[in-house]
Amino acid sequence: RGTARGHDVLRAWLGHAGATFATRGVYAGGDAVVVAQHGVWRDAATGAPGGEAEVATRFRVDGGHVAELERFDDLAVALQAAG
């Protein structure tokens, strides 16, 4: 939750969040890509499931690189934010 910037922040979060995401669908147009996902969160210490949800991630691509990403709890809202 929240906002942060930089590769190091994302890399650190992915390393400790205990989250995995299975792609359910991909929607692309212009510089935006929205990926519908099923997310599963596990306790970092025990590996026990902590929760799961359908989520969507909006990516903005600039020059062939991901310049921004934002996660949403609702696919329709993510698609709207992507334009």
ABEGO torsion letter per residue (X at the ends): XEBBBEAAAAAAAAAAAGBBBBBABBBBBEABBBBBBBBBBBBAAAGBBAEBBBBBBBBBBBGGBBABBBBBABAAAAAAAAX
